[in-house]
Amino acid sequence: MSRPGCPWENGYQESFYKGFKLDLGDPNRFETLGELVAEIYKTINYYNRRRIHSVLGMAPLQFAEKEVLIYDERT
């Protein structure tokens, strides 16, 4: 989130929410709140761990594992 009084920093968050809403789909398709919460959890898990990041060219989890290996080799 952006700092108070800095609305121009809000672009990153707006971009995330746009993609999140597209990935989640229509929230009215769920019959219960529990189903919606479960789908939100799965969508965020996919976003944080498996989706290919456009700048990294790999999933965030793969990048983190790669960075740990590089760090271990240096120490």
BELRA-V95445 format. One record per backbone hydrogen bond with DSSP energy under -1.0 kcal/mol. NH is the residue of the N-H (numbers start at 1). CO is the residue of the C=O. Records with the same first field share a line. If there is no record, write none. Layout:
# BELRA-V95445
NH = CO / CO
This chain:
# BELRA-V95445
6 = 3
9 = 6
10 = 7
14 = 10
15 = 11
16 = 12
17 = 13
18 = 14
19 = 15
20 = 16
21 = 17
22 = 18
23 = 19
24 = 20
25 = 21
29 = 26
36 = 32
37 = 33
38 = 34
39 = 35
40 = 36
41 = 37
42 = 38
43 = 39
44 = 40
45 = 41
46 = 42
47 = 43
48 = 44
49 = 45
50 = 46
51 = 46
53 = 58
57 = 53
61 = 49
63 = 59
64 = 60
65 = 61
66 = 62
67 = 63
68 = 64
69 = 65
70 = 66
71 = 67
72 = 68
73 = 69
74 = 70
75 = 71
